Amino acid sequence: MGKLLERFYQAIMHKEPDQVPVYIVSSENTYAAFCGEKLLELYQNPTKMLKCQLSFIKRFPNALFSILNLWPRLSGPGDGITTAFGAELVWSENNAPWTKPIIKDPKDIDNLKIPDPHKDGRLPIQLEGLRYYIENVPIEIREKYGLLDNNAYCPGGVEYAALLIGYDKFLLGFHRYSEKIHKLIEIVTDLAIDYVKAQEEIVGKITKIFLSDHSATFMSRKEFETFCIPYLRKITDTFKNAIIIYHNEGNVKHLLDLIPKIGADCWHLGESIDILEAKNTIGNKICLIGNIDSLNIMLRGNPEKIDEACKNAIKKAAHRGGYILAPSGGFIANTPPENIDAMIKAAEKYGKYPII
């Protein structure tokens, strides 16, 4: 195992590696801007998307990368999981596609069946793209960064249930037709689990999952405990032998103490969370990733500003291990490469253990 991966695993286990790891998270918008390509062309051409992602990874050799940094996101966020139910994606030239809700009446939920990820919607396209990646990504990249092999992406069942009916009807449904909402989330969660198992047929036994679900951002504590935790927990319990990274950069300060109940090993959090409070409240239960403002610091800032922000985050959250330096959410398109370099250098400068 290389030094980069060793740091990652030690941080997850709340041990102190030689240095705080740096974890790069970015989306297909970032790659398109980095490579000077139109985003829509990347969605339509897995060869171009892969070439662009590999160029991005090779530009920053001293950092780790999110599962999604080497992933055939041919259908945008969620891998088109809503299309398996018949939903339409709305495409544009330089923005990620969005889902047109298909459930007009809560009664329609009773007619939903669990789709087959091998046959329905754009999920077969995603799986075929994954096979293409397995056949074409250099083994040295996969081994150095721990990418692709044994990795899976899981679109959270709660968030994509909300997109099928629309967030307004979804949140209203907590109080007006809660049984229907529970049924909807259950069905989408079951598809998410089946989709991970379909990926497993291609990449091998799953040992690491990137679980993305932002729905908690819009929930009260009671709603989170009732409509979110049980379903995310169903996913984490199904793959309990895998390292699970929960991604939600939203403002969930009111849920801070509840986050570990999801059952994930890591939480990729946003800048709205006080990293010191998170460390003191749950830092012994879940590894914290992120917190460096993607917009105001990483995109709009300069290397000096980034150096200071990273220094502060490391000093607040890295003691006793359990912290990985990363942007909140992910790098925004056109983030200057020198700003990403500054983050990597800051970890090398301030992240040596023991943290002083």
C-alpha positions as CSV (number, residue, x, y, z in Angstrom):
1,M,0.0,0.0,0.0
2,G,1.3,3.4,-0.9
3,K,1.8,6.4,1.4
4,L,-1.3,8.2,0.2
5,L,-3.6,5.3,0.8
6,E,-2.0,4.5,4.1
7,R,-2.7,8.1,5.4
8,F,-6.3,7.7,4.3
9,Y,-7.0,4.5,6.1
10,Q,-5.2,5.6,9.2
11,A,-7.3,8.8,9.4
12,I,-10.5,6.8,9.0
13,M,-9.4,4.6,11.9
14,H,-8.8,7.7,14.0
15,K,-5.0,7.1,14.1
16,E,-2.3,9.6,13.4
17,P,-0.6,9.1,10.0
18,D,2.6,10.9,9.2
19,Q,0.5,13.7,7.7
20,V,-3.1,14.8,7.3
21,P,-4.4,13.3,4.0
22,V,-5.6,15.6,1.2
23,Y,-8.8,14.4,-0.5
24,I,-9.8,16.0,-3.8
25,V,-13.5,16.0,-4.7
26,S,-14.8,17.4,-7.9
27,S,-17.5,17.0,-10.5
28,E,-17.8,16.5,-14.2
29,N,-18.2,20.3,-14.5
30,T,-14.7,20.7,-13.0
31,Y,-13.2,18.2,-15.5
32,A,-14.9,19.9,-18.5
33,A,-13.5,23.3,-17.5
34,F,-10.1,21.8,-16.8
35,C,-9.9,20.2,-20.2
36,G,-11.6,22.9,-22.2
37,E,-14.5,20.6,-23.2
38,K,-18.2,21.2,-23.3
39,L,-19.8,19.3,-20.4
40,L,-22.5,17.8,-22.6
41,E,-19.8,16.3,-24.8
42,L,-18.3,14.5,-21.8
43,Y,-21.7,13.1,-20.9
44,Q,-22.1,11.8,-24.4
45,N,-18.6,10.3,-24.8
46,P,-17.1,8.1,-22.0
47,T,-13.7,8.1,-23.8
48,K,-13.5,11.9,-23.5
49,M,-14.7,11.9,-19.9
50,L,-12.1,9.3,-18.9
51,K,-9.3,11.1,-20.7
52,C,-10.3,14.3,-19.0
53,Q,-10.5,12.7,-15.5
54,L,-7.1,11.1,-15.9
55,S,-5.6,14.4,-17.0
56,F,-7.0,16.0,-13.9
57,I,-5.8,13.2,-11.6
58,K,-2.3,13.3,-13.1
59,R,-2.1,17.1,-12.5
60,F,-2.3,16.6,-8.7
61,P,-0.1,13.5,-8.0
62,N,0.2,14.1,-4.2
63,A,-3.4,14.0,-3.2
64,L,-6.1,11.3,-2.9
65,F,-9.2,11.4,-5.0
66,S,-12.9,10.8,-4.5
67,I,-14.5,7.8,-6.1
68,L,-16.3,10.2,-8.4
69,N,-13.0,11.6,-9.7
70,L,-12.6,8.4,-11.7
71,W,-16.2,7.5,-12.5
72,P,-18.3,7.4,-15.7
73,R,-20.8,10.0,-14.7
74,L,-22.6,9.8,-18.0
75,S,-25.9,10.8,-16.5
76,G,-24.8,13.5,-14.1
77,P,-25.4,13.3,-10.3
78,G,-27.2,10.1,-9.3
79,D,-26.0,8.2,-12.4
80,G,-29.5,8.6,-13.8
81,I,-31.1,6.6,-11.0
82,T,-34.4,8.5,-11.4
83,T,-34.6,7.5,-15.1
84,A,-35.0,3.9,-14.1
85,F,-38.4,4.8,-12.9
86,G,-39.2,6.6,-16.2
87,A,-38.2,10.1,-15.3
88,E,-36.7,12.4,-17.9
89,L,-33.4,14.2,-17.5
90,V,-33.2,17.8,-18.8
91,W,-29.9,18.4,-20.5
92,S,-28.0,21.6,-21.2
93,E,-24.6,22.3,-22.8
94,N,-22.6,23.3,-19.7
95,N,-24.7,22.2,-16.7
96,A,-25.5,18.9,-15.0
97,P,-28.9,17.5,-16.0
98,W,-31.8,17.7,-13.7
99,T,-34.8,15.4,-13.1
100,K,-38.3,16.2,-14.2
101,P,-40.6,14.8,-11.3
102,I,-42.9,12.1,-12.5
103,I,-45.1,11.5,-9.5
104,K,-48.0,13.9,-9.8
105,D,-50.2,12.3,-7.2
106,P,-49.0,10.5,-4.1
107,K,-51.4,7.6,-5.0
108,D,-49.1,6.9,-8.0
109,I,-46.5,5.7,-5.5
110,D,-48.5,2.5,-5.1
111,N,-47.8,1.6,-8.7
112,L,-44.0,1.9,-8.5
113,K,-41.9,-1.3,-8.8
114,I,-38.2,-1.7,-8.0
115,P,-36.5,-1.3,-11.4
116,D,-33.7,-3.5,-12.7
117,P,-30.4,-1.6,-12.9
118,H,-29.3,-3.9,-15.7
119,K,-32.3,-3.0,-17.9
120,D,-34.0,0.2,-16.8
121,G,-33.4,3.9,-17.6
122,R,-29.8,5.1,-18.0
123,L,-28.4,2.7,-15.4
124,P,-27.3,0.1,-18.0
125,I,-25.4,3.0,-19.7
126,Q,-23.6,3.7,-16.4
127,L,-22.8,0.0,-15.9
128,E,-21.4,-0.2,-19.5
129,G,-19.4,2.9,-18.9
130,L,-18.0,1.3,-15.7
131,R,-16.9,-1.8,-17.7
132,Y,-15.2,0.6,-20.2
133,Y,-13.3,2.2,-17.3
134,I,-12.2,-1.1,-15.9
135,E,-10.8,-2.1,-19.3
136,N,-9.1,1.2,-20.0
137,V,-7.8,2.8,-16.8
138,P,-4.1,2.1,-16.2
139,I,-3.5,-0.3,-13.3
140,E,-0.9,2.0,-11.8
141,I,-3.5,4.8,-11.4
142,R,-6.0,2.4,-9.8
143,E,-3.4,1.0,-7.4
144,K,-1.8,4.3,-6.4
145,Y,-5.1,6.1,-5.5
146,G,-7.3,3.1,-4.6
147,L,-9.8,4.0,-7.3
148,L,-12.2,2.1,-9.4
149,D,-11.5,-1.5,-8.2
150,N,-13.8,-2.5,-5.4
151,N,-15.3,1.0,-5.3
152,A,-19.0,1.9,-5.7
153,Y,-21.1,5.0,-6.0
154,C,-24.5,4.9,-4.2
155,P,-27.0,7.7,-4.9
156,G,-29.0,8.0,-1.7
157,G,-32.5,6.7,-1.8
158,V,-34.0,9.6,0.2
159,E,-32.7,12.3,-2.1
160,Y,-33.7,10.6,-5.3
161,A,-37.1,9.8,-3.9
162,A,-37.5,13.5,-3.3
163,L,-36.5,14.3,-6.9
164,L,-39.1,11.8,-8.3
165,I,-42.0,13.6,-6.6
166,G,-40.4,17.1,-6.2
167,Y,-39.1,18.4,-3.0
168,D,-42.2,20.5,-2.2
169,K,-44.5,17.5,-2.3
170,F,-41.9,15.3,-0.7
171,L,-41.5,17.5,2.4
172,L,-45.2,18.2,2.6
173,G,-45.8,14.5,2.4
174,F,-44.0,14.0,5.8
175,H,-47.2,15.4,7.4
176,R,-50.0,14.7,4.9
177,Y,-49.2,11.2,3.4
178,S,-46.3,9.9,5.4
179,E,-47.0,6.2,4.5
180,K,-46.7,7.0,0.8
181,I,-43.4,8.8,1.4
182,H,-42.0,5.9,3.4
183,K,-43.0,3.5,0.6
184,L,-41.4,5.8,-2.0
185,I,-38.1,6.1,-0.1
186,E,-38.1,2.3,0.5
187,I,-38.4,1.5,-3.2
188,V,-35.7,4.0,-4.3
189,T,-33.4,2.8,-1.5
190,D,-33.8,-0.8,-2.6
191,L,-32.9,0.2,-6.2
192,A,-29.8,2.1,-4.8
193,I,-28.7,-1.1,-3.1
194,D,-29.3,-3.2,-6.2
195,Y,-27.3,-0.7,-8.2
196,V,-24.3,-1.0,-5.9
197,K,-24.6,-4.8,-6.2
198,A,-24.7,-4.5,-10.0
199,Q,-21.5,-2.4,-9.8
200,E,-19.9,-5.1,-7.7
201,E,-20.3,-7.6,-10.6
202,I,-17.9,-5.3,-12.5
203,V,-15.4,-3.9,-10.0
204,G,-15.3,-6.8,-7.6
205,K,-16.2,-7.1,-3.9
206,I,-17.1,-3.6,-2.7
207,T,-14.8,-2.2,-0.1
208,K,-15.5,1.5,-0.4
209,I,-18.7,3.4,-1.1
210,F,-19.4,7.0,-1.8
211,L,-22.9,7.6,-0.5
212,S,-24.3,10.9,-1.6
213,D,-27.6,12.2,-0.1
214,H,-28.3,15.8,0.6
215,S,-31.9,15.4,1.7
216,A,-31.1,15.9,5.4
217,T,-30.3,19.5,4.8
218,F,-34.1,20.2,4.5
219,M,-35.3,18.2,7.5
220,S,-36.0,18.8,11.1
221,R,-34.4,16.5,13.7
222,K,-37.6,14.5,14.0
223,E,-37.9,14.2,10.2
224,F,-34.3,13.2,9.9
225,E,-34.7,10.5,12.4
226,T,-37.9,9.2,10.8
227,F,-37.5,9.6,7.1
228,C,-33.7,9.6,6.5
229,I,-31.7,7.7,9.1
230,P,-33.5,4.3,8.7
231,Y,-33.0,4.3,4.9
232,L,-29.4,5.4,4.8
233,R,-28.8,2.9,7.6
234,K,-30.3,0.2,5.4
235,I,-27.6,0.9,2.9
236,T,-24.7,1.1,5.3
237,D,-25.9,-2.1,7.1
238,T,-26.2,-3.9,3.7
239,F,-22.5,-3.1,3.0
240,K,-21.2,-3.0,6.6
241,N,-17.9,-4.5,5.6
242,A,-17.2,-1.5,3.2
243,I,-15.8,1.9,4.2
244,I,-18.6,4.3,3.6
245,I,-18.1,8.0,2.9
246,Y,-21.3,10.0,3.5
247,H,-21.4,13.1,1.3
248,N,-23.6,16.0,2.4
249,E,-22.1,19.5,2.4
250,G,-25.4,21.1,3.4
251,N,-26.2,23.1,6.5
252,V,-27.1,20.4,9.0
253,K,-25.8,22.1,12.1
254,H,-29.0,21.2,13.9
255,L,-28.4,17.5,13.2
256,L,-24.8,17.3,14.1
257,D,-25.0,14.8,16.9
258,L,-27.3,12.5,14.8
259,I,-25.0,12.2,11.8
260,P,-23.1,9.1,13.1
261,K,-26.4,7.2,13.4
262,I,-26.3,6.8,9.6
263,G,-23.6,4.2,10.1
264,A,-21.0,5.8,7.8
265,D,-17.3,5.8,8.5
266,C,-16.6,9.3,7.1
267,W,-18.7,12.4,6.6
268,H,-17.8,14.8,3.8
269,L,-19.1,18.1,5.3
270,G,-19.5,21.7,4.1
271,E,-18.2,25.0,5.3
272,S,-21.4,25.9,7.2
273,I,-20.4,23.4,9.9
274,D,-18.0,24.6,12.6
275,I,-15.2,22.1,12.2
276,L,-14.1,22.4,15.8
277,E,-17.7,21.8,17.1
278,A,-18.0,18.8,14.8
279,K,-14.7,17.5,16.1
280,N,-15.7,17.9,19.7
281,T,-19.2,16.6,19.2
282,I,-18.8,13.6,16.9
283,G,-15.1,13.5,15.9
284,N,-14.5,10.3,17.9
285,K,-17.3,8.5,16.1
286,I,-16.9,9.5,12.4
287,C,-13.9,10.7,10.4
288,L,-14.5,14.2,9.2
289,I,-13.6,15.2,5.6
290,G,-13.7,18.7,4.1
291,N,-14.9,22.0,5.4
292,I,-12.7,24.3,3.2
293,D,-15.1,26.7,1.4
294,S,-15.2,25.7,-2.3
295,L,-16.6,29.0,-3.4
296,N,-15.1,31.8,-1.3
297,I,-11.8,30.2,-0.5
298,M,-10.9,27.7,-3.2
299,L,-12.5,29.4,-6.2
300,R,-12.3,33.1,-5.3
301,G,-9.3,33.0,-2.9
302,N,-5.6,33.1,-3.5
303,P,-2.9,30.7,-2.2
304,E,-2.3,32.8,0.9
305,K,-5.9,32.7,1.9
306,I,-6.1,29.0,1.2
307,D,-3.0,28.4,3.3
308,E,-4.6,30.2,6.3
309,A,-7.9,28.4,5.9
310,C,-6.3,25.0,5.7
311,K,-4.0,25.7,8.6
312,N,-7.0,26.6,10.8
313,A,-9.0,23.5,9.8
314,I,-6.0,21.2,10.5
315,K,-5.3,22.7,13.9
316,K,-9.0,22.5,14.9
317,A,-9.8,19.0,13.5
318,A,-6.7,16.9,12.9
319,H,-5.6,16.2,16.5
320,R,-6.1,12.5,17.4
321,G,-6.5,11.7,13.8
322,G,-9.9,11.4,12.1
323,Y,-9.6,14.3,9.8
324,I,-9.0,14.5,6.0
325,L,-8.4,17.9,4.4
326,A,-10.7,18.6,1.5
327,P,-13.0,21.2,-0.1
328,S,-16.6,21.5,1.1
329,G,-18.7,19.7,-1.5
330,G,-16.3,19.7,-4.3
331,F,-14.1,22.0,-6.4
332,I,-16.2,24.3,-8.5
333,A,-15.5,24.6,-12.3
334,N,-12.5,26.9,-13.0
335,T,-11.0,26.6,-9.6
336,P,-7.4,27.7,-10.3
337,P,-5.0,24.7,-10.2
338,E,-2.6,26.7,-8.1
339,N,-5.2,27.0,-5.5
340,I,-5.5,23.3,-5.3
341,D,-1.7,23.1,-5.1
342,A,-1.9,25.5,-2.2
343,M,-4.2,23.1,-0.3
344,I,-1.9,20.2,-0.9
345,K,1.1,22.3,0.3
346,A,-0.7,23.4,3.4
347,A,-1.3,19.8,4.4
348,E,2.4,19.1,4.0
349,K,3.3,22.3,5.9
350,Y,0.8,22.1,8.9
351,G,-0.4,18.5,8.8
352,K,2.7,16.7,10.1
353,Y,1.9,14.7,13.2
354,P,1.9,15.5,16.1
355,I,-0.3,18.5,15.3
356,I,1.0,21.5,17.2
